[in-house]
Amino acid sequence: MKTIIFNGHAEVGGRTFHHGDELPPGLLPPEVVDQWLDQRKLTEYDSSERRSLFRLFPAFSGCKEQEELTREELTAFALSP
């Protein structure tokens, strides 16, 4: 999955985004995303090292897509039941 991040600061829908912030899925129409990618206001980041926080925590972000934490991540970062 590709993550789309901001190049520089931007305000979208009353929210302020800083350089390097992730664009939440579905916030902008696809044609605007394409235009901003062409204008280099946004960058597609395709790497297994960077994962979408919106997809990792869909209950908090409202994202319809979901990504799971690895067992190592759960051990290191999650509270045990």
C-alpha positions in Angstrom: 0.0 0.0 0.0 1.2 3.5 -0.7 1.2 6.2 1.9 0.6 9.8 0.7 2.4 12.5 2.7 2.5 16.3 2.6 5.4 18.2 1.2 5.3 21.4 3.3 2.3 22.7 5.3 -1.3 22.7 4.1 -4.8 23.3 5.4 -7.5 20.9 4.2 -11.0 21.0 5.5 -10.1 23.2 8.4 -7.3 20.9 9.5 -3.7 21.9 9.4 -1.1 19.4 8.1 2.6 19.8 8.6 5.5 18.6 6.3 5.6 14.8 6.5 2.1 14.3 7.8 0.1 11.5 6.2 -2.9 12.4 4.1 -5.9 10.6 5.6 -7.6 8.2 3.1 -10.7 9.7 1.5 -10.0 13.3 2.7 -9.5 14.6 -0.9 -11.1 13.5 -4.1 -8.7 11.3 -6.3 -8.4 14.0 -9.0 -7.2 16.5 -6.4 -4.7 14.0 -5.0 -3.4 13.4 -8.6 -3.1 17.2 -9.2 -1.3 17.7 -5.9 1.0 14.8 -6.6 1.8 16.4 -10.0 2.4 19.8 -8.3 4.6 18.0 -5.7 2.4 19.2 -2.8 2.0 15.5 -2.0 4.4 12.5 -2.3 3.6 8.8 -2.6 5.7 6.8 -0.2 5.9 3.1 -1.0 7.9 1.3 1.6 7.3 -1.5 4.1 9.2 0.6 6.6 6.5 3.3 6.8 3.0 2.1 7.4 -0.3 4.0 7.6 -1.3 5.0 11.1 -4.8 5.5 9.8 -4.9 1.9 8.7 -3.2 0.6 11.8 -5.8 2.3 14.1 -9.0 2.3 12.1 -11.2 2.5 15.2 -9.8 5.9 16.0 -9.3 7.2 12.4 -12.5 6.0 10.8 -10.5 4.4 8.0 -12.3 1.6 6.2 -9.0 -0.2 5.3 -7.2 -2.0 8.1 -3.6 -3.1 8.7 -2.4 -5.3 11.5 0.5 -4.8 13.9 3.2 -7.5 13.8 3.7 -9.7 16.8 6.9 -7.9 17.6 5.1 -4.5 17.4 2.4 -5.8 19.7 5.0 -7.0 22.2 6.9 -3.7 22.1 4.1 -1.2 21.9 0.8 -2.6 23.1 -0.5 -3.2 26.6 -1.0 -6.8 27.5 -4.5 -7.9 28.5 
